[in-house]
Amino acid sequence: MRNRGMTLIEVMFATAIFTVVMGTVFGLALSFGETATVQNAKATAHDEARRALLVLIPDLHQAARLSVNWAELPGERLSYRVATDLDGNGTAVDVNGNIELTSPRVVSRDLEDLNGDGLTAGQLIVVSGGAMRVLANDVSPESEQPNAEGVFGDAEDTNGNGRMDRGIWFEPWGRGLRVTIQTQGLDRRGRPIRATLQEIVFPRN
């Protein structure tokens, strides 16, 4: 019996199958890579927002209610003072029974680039007594608001994604304060991947 080679039709058929298989594998590889990039961007954005809240919420819990800039809220800038032992008597109350408070702590975007790192609107900082601390990077740049009638429509949706995006937002919530922090990363195509975290805190002093 003679050994014979593959016919041209068989070669073309095998090539077509190989092309389909490789195309499928390549497509799956791209899909997995894109999924990994998106998940990594989500995780990074979530970590940035959570890091800010882990610092901010316990501090606000110690704030003096009357020191909060309620008249300026809702808004992107929060000012408050925290009870602390200034005279060394072991409590945050002086000999006259008054609560001892720190200098004002102001939380806002680093619009003036106070630390000189080149990050401004995308960086959330707290400033107190001349000291500055970075709370989060990659804060979403949008500060979308509803219109005068309280409606959020196409005209107010500046990035066109169908939802209201606020990188940082402080608003009264009953007797407390609701803090919203939205951070973002980018996928392979440069599209923003956002993480939004909210917490409600009640200043107790």
C-alpha positions as CSV (number, residue, x, y, z in Angstrom):
1,M,0.0,0.0,0.0
2,R,1.4,3.4,-1.0
3,N,1.8,6.3,1.5
4,R,0.2,9.3,-0.1
5,G,0.4,13.0,0.9
6,M,-2.5,15.3,1.7
7,T,-4.5,16.6,-1.1
8,L,-4.9,20.4,-1.7
9,I,-8.4,20.3,-0.4
10,E,-7.3,18.5,2.8
11,V,-4.6,21.1,3.3
12,M,-7.0,24.0,2.9
13,F,-9.5,22.3,5.2
14,A,-6.9,21.8,7.9
15,T,-5.6,25.4,7.5
16,A,-9.2,26.7,7.8
17,I,-9.7,24.7,11.1
18,F,-6.3,25.9,12.4
19,T,-7.2,29.5,11.6
20,V,-10.6,29.3,13.4
21,V,-9.0,27.6,16.4
22,M,-6.2,30.2,16.7
23,G,-8.7,33.1,16.2
24,T,-10.8,31.8,19.0
25,V,-7.8,31.3,21.3
26,F,-6.5,34.8,20.4
27,G,-10.0,36.3,21.1
28,L,-10.2,34.6,24.4
29,A,-6.7,35.8,25.3
30,L,-7.7,39.4,24.5
31,S,-10.9,39.0,26.5
32,F,-9.1,37.6,29.5
33,G,-6.5,40.4,29.3
34,E,-9.2,43.1,29.1
35,T,-11.1,41.5,32.0
36,A,-7.9,41.4,34.1
37,T,-7.2,45.1,33.3
38,V,-10.7,46.1,34.2
39,Q,-10.6,44.2,37.4
40,N,-7.3,45.6,38.3
41,A,-8.5,49.2,37.6
42,K,-11.6,48.5,39.7
43,A,-9.6,47.1,42.6
44,T,-7.1,50.0,42.5
45,A,-9.9,52.6,42.4
46,H,-11.7,50.9,45.3
47,D,-8.6,50.8,47.4
48,E,-8.0,54.5,46.9
49,A,-11.5,55.4,48.0
50,R,-11.4,53.0,50.9
51,R,-8.1,54.3,52.1
52,A,-9.5,57.8,52.3
53,L,-12.6,56.7,54.2
54,L,-10.5,54.7,56.7
55,V,-8.8,57.9,57.7
56,L,-11.7,60.3,57.3
57,I,-14.6,58.5,59.0
58,P,-13.0,57.9,62.4
59,D,-11.7,61.4,62.4
60,L,-15.1,62.9,61.6
61,H,-16.6,60.7,64.4
62,Q,-14.5,62.7,66.8
63,A,-15.5,66.1,65.3
64,A,-17.4,68.8,67.1
65,R,-20.8,69.1,65.4
66,L,-20.8,72.9,65.7
67,S,-17.4,73.1,64.0
68,V,-18.6,71.5,60.8
69,N,-19.2,73.9,57.9
70,W,-22.9,72.9,57.6
71,A,-23.8,76.2,55.9
72,E,-21.6,75.4,52.9
73,L,-22.9,71.9,52.5
74,P,-23.7,70.0,50.3
75,G,-20.4,70.6,48.5
76,E,-16.9,69.4,47.8
77,R,-15.2,71.1,50.7
78,L,-15.5,70.0,54.3
79,S,-14.2,71.8,57.4
80,Y,-14.3,70.6,60.9
81,R,-12.5,70.5,64.2
82,V,-11.7,67.5,66.4
83,A,-11.8,67.2,70.2
84,T,-8.4,66.7,71.6
85,D,-6.5,67.1,74.9
86,L,-4.7,70.5,74.5
87,D,-3.9,71.3,78.1
88,G,-2.6,67.8,79.1
89,N,-5.2,67.1,81.8
90,G,-6.1,63.7,80.3
91,T,-9.4,64.7,78.7
92,A,-10.5,66.9,75.8
93,V,-12.3,69.2,78.2
94,D,-10.5,72.2,79.8
95,V,-10.8,73.3,83.5
96,N,-13.8,75.5,82.6
97,G,-15.7,72.5,81.1
98,N,-15.2,73.6,77.5
99,I,-14.3,71.1,74.7
100,E,-10.7,71.5,73.5
101,L,-10.5,71.5,69.7
102,T,-7.8,71.2,67.1
103,S,-7.3,73.8,64.4
104,P,-9.7,73.4,61.5
105,R,-9.2,70.4,59.3
106,V,-10.2,71.1,55.7
107,V,-10.8,68.3,53.2
108,S,-10.9,69.1,49.5
109,R,-9.3,68.6,46.2
110,D,-5.6,69.7,46.0
111,L,-6.5,72.4,43.5
112,E,-3.4,74.5,44.4
113,D,-1.0,71.6,44.3
114,L,0.1,72.2,47.9
115,N,2.6,69.3,47.9
116,G,4.0,70.1,44.5
117,D,3.5,66.6,43.0
118,G,1.6,67.9,40.0
119,L,-1.7,66.2,41.0
120,T,-4.4,68.7,41.6
121,A,-8.2,68.0,41.0
122,G,-7.5,64.3,41.1
123,Q,-6.1,64.3,44.6
124,L,-8.0,64.5,47.8
125,I,-6.2,66.1,50.8
126,V,-6.8,67.2,54.3
127,V,-5.0,70.4,55.6
128,S,-4.8,71.3,59.3
129,G,-2.5,73.8,61.0
130,G,-0.1,74.1,58.1
131,A,0.2,70.3,57.7
132,M,-1.2,68.5,54.7
133,R,-2.0,64.8,54.1
134,V,-3.0,63.0,50.9
135,L,-6.2,60.9,51.5
136,A,-6.6,59.6,48.0
137,N,-5.3,59.8,44.4
138,D,-7.2,59.3,41.2
139,V,-10.4,61.1,42.4
140,S,-12.9,61.3,39.5
141,P,-12.6,64.8,38.0
142,E,-16.4,65.3,37.4
143,S,-18.5,67.3,39.7
144,E,-21.9,66.8,38.1
145,Q,-25.0,68.4,39.7
146,P,-28.7,68.3,39.1
147,N,-30.3,71.4,37.6
148,A,-32.2,74.1,39.6
149,E,-35.3,71.8,39.6
150,G,-33.4,69.0,41.1
151,V,-33.4,67.0,37.8
152,F,-30.3,65.3,36.5
153,G,-30.7,65.2,32.7
154,D,-28.6,65.0,29.5
155,A,-27.5,68.7,29.9
156,E,-26.1,67.9,33.4
157,D,-24.5,64.6,32.4
158,T,-21.2,66.1,31.2
159,N,-19.5,62.8,30.5
160,G,-22.5,61.2,28.9
161,N,-22.5,58.0,30.9
162,G,-26.1,58.3,32.2
163,R,-25.3,58.7,35.9
164,M,-24.3,61.6,38.2
165,D,-20.6,61.5,38.9
166,R,-19.0,63.4,41.9
167,G,-15.5,62.8,42.7
168,I,-16.0,64.0,46.3
169,W,-19.2,65.1,48.0
170,F,-20.2,66.0,51.5
171,E,-23.9,66.4,52.4
172,P,-26.0,66.6,55.6
173,W,-27.7,63.3,56.3
174,G,-30.2,63.6,59.2
175,R,-28.0,64.5,62.1
176,G,-25.0,63.1,60.4
177,L,-22.9,63.6,57.3
178,R,-22.8,61.4,54.2
179,V,-19.4,61.2,52.6
180,T,-19.1,60.2,48.9
181,I,-15.7,59.4,47.3
182,Q,-15.4,58.3,43.7
183,T,-12.1,57.3,42.3
184,Q,-11.2,55.9,38.9
185,G,-8.7,53.9,36.9
186,L,-8.5,53.3,33.1
187,D,-9.0,50.2,31.0
188,R,-6.8,49.4,28.0
189,R,-8.8,51.7,25.8
190,G,-8.4,54.6,28.2
191,R,-12.0,54.5,29.4
192,P,-12.6,55.3,33.0
193,I,-13.4,52.5,35.5
194,R,-15.0,54.1,38.6
195,A,-15.5,53.0,42.2
196,T,-17.9,54.9,44.4
197,L,-18.0,54.5,48.1
198,Q,-20.3,56.2,50.6
199,E,-20.4,56.2,54.4
200,I,-22.6,58.1,56.9
201,V,-20.9,59.4,60.0
202,F,-22.3,61.2,63.1
203,P,-20.0,63.7,64.8
204,R,-20.3,62.9,68.4
205,N,-19.0,65.9,70.2
